[in-house]
Amino acid sequence: MSSLRSAVPTAASVPSPSAAVPSAAVPSTPVPSPAAPTVAELLDFVRRTARDEALIASLPLDPEGRTWIRLDGPGGSEAWLIGWPPGTGTGWHDHADSIGAFTTAAGALKEHSLAVRLPTDGWKTLELTEGVDRSRELTTGQGRAFGQNHVHEVLNESEDVHAVSVHAYYPPLPRIRRFSRTGAVLRLEQTESPEDWQ
């Protein structure tokens, strides 16, 4: 998400309501941590969030580049509301060991993906076999979930309409690998860590 520009303070900058609770009111027994969300739960979250018209309208849209707001996802997941100007996209990338889901909240997005599991490390160039390419258009209200090491690119192919989408990942993204592609050849170009996009 290196090409993103944050336009709004994140939800993390707002004080937690529990910060105002006197220490005597806090239970002394440890609170169990929430269970890790499943891909189905992440997909349900992004679909519900995409229907929040006030939240979607709160995202400033920039004609030059993507904008975003960090959201609180379920079970400690990382979530984002992202605005896509016409003609923008992510380039080929994966989300390392995170599972995820996204839903289009406004406009339409095109996803190109690879139906293949790439090696996690130790390679720079791979030749893809025939039949691994998948494409789908996700119009408003449509979404998809995916497992670990899912390789894809997401595009707003419209010439004049912004798109908005909601994304969630668990665990929070440890890294993103970015790829270039020429025909059947996929090349690892760089690996980004959270400091590069937050």
Secondary structure as GFF3:
##gff-version 3
##sequence-region A 1 198
A	DSSP	beta_strand	5	6	.	.	.	ID=ss1
A	DSSP	three_ten_helix	11	13	.	.	.	ID=ss2
A	DSSP	three_ten_helix	17	20	.	.	.	ID=ss3
A	DSSP	three_ten_helix	23	25	.	.	.	ID=ss4
A	DSSP	alpha_helix	39	50	.	.	.	ID=ss5
A	DSSP	alpha_helix	53	58	.	.	.	ID=ss6
A	DSSP	beta_strand	67	72	.	.	.	ID=ss7
A	DSSP	three_ten_helix	74	76	.	.	.	ID=ss8
A	DSSP	beta_strand	78	84	.	.	.	ID=ss9
A	DSSP	beta_strand	92	93	.	.	.	ID=ss10
A	DSSP	beta_strand	99	106	.	.	.	ID=ss11
A	DSSP	beta_strand	108	114	.	.	.	ID=ss12
A	DSSP	beta_strand	125	127	.	.	.	ID=ss13
A	DSSP	beta_strand	133	139	.	.	.	ID=ss14
A	DSSP	beta_strand	143	146	.	.	.	ID=ss15
A	DSSP	beta_strand	152	155	.	.	.	ID=ss16
A	DSSP	beta_strand	163	170	.	.	.	ID=ss17
A	DSSP	beta_strand	176	182	.	.	.	ID=ss18
A	DSSP	beta_strand	185	192	.	.	.	ID=ss19
A	DSSP	three_ten_helix	194	196	.	.	.	ID=ss20
###
